[in-house]
Amino acid sequence: MSRIEAVIFDWAGTTVDYGCFAPVQVFTEVFKNAGVEPTMEEVREPMGMLKWDHIRTMLEMPRIRSAWKELYGREPEDEDADKLYESYEPSLLKILDQYSDPKPYVLETVQALRDKGIKIGSTTGYTDVMMGIVVPRARELGYEPDCWFSPDSTGGMGRPHPYMIFRNMEELKVSAVDRVIKAGDTISDIREGKNAGVFTIGILEGSSLLGLSREEYESLPEAEKEKLLKEGEEKYRAAGADAVVRDIRGILEYI
């Protein structure tokens, strides 16, 4: 019998929404509407955090902070993050159902885990309201974890805090942290897992870390793919990942 009792997955970029494009699209849009156009690297760097925290982190990035000060004559403040988030949430809610398709190999990997008696949990940077759209749509398409928790369930303390993982462990009645795997597609996922003391795995293909659509990724020459995968692995390892897998099926090697 496996010593692992539960695998806790992230959502967008890990189990659904190949490339994690729903949040990226809207972050870019709200910043452009505020007069500061972010780069794709700036948008993706905080991925996995609670969405308000993500916006505030972007506002503190040197180039964005400088552009904001030039445009508005002052440093960005929490109130600015509040205003950006006010437009972010409704815009995201309008498109979320279009970005809920399970990624390749998710359904069969989850079934293989369940066949081994392993429970499936989930944490997310989405709020409960956002999950109210994503979860039913993913269920219709065949993916549903045994439980999930958003930062709303932990007093707004999302990643990299470990509390969503602990809520999963409590709900799933897991006996110890060394019986848990946390898998995700961002550096925030890795930090969350390490802060919880669980075995933490970074997933490469379809991740926010790589930031490519399936079509973009599959059209790359093999040498370019391998270069990207190697760079992604190095980033996960630098953040403390215990393991890095090419796609979600690789998790089965650690059960």
Secondary structure, 3 states (H helix, E strand, C coil): CCCCCEEEECCECCCECCCCHHHHHHHHHHHHHCCCCCCHHHHHCCCCCCHHHHHHHHHCCHHHHHHHHHHHCCCCCHHHHHHHHHHHHHHHHHHHHHHCCECCCHHHHHHHHHHCCCEEEEECCCCHHHHHHHHHHHHHCCCCCCCCECHHHHCCCCCCCCHHHHHHHHHHCCCCHHHEEEEECCHHHHHHHHHHCCEEEEECCCCCCCCCCHHHHHCCCHHHHHHHHHHHHHHHHHHCCCEEECCHHHHHHHC
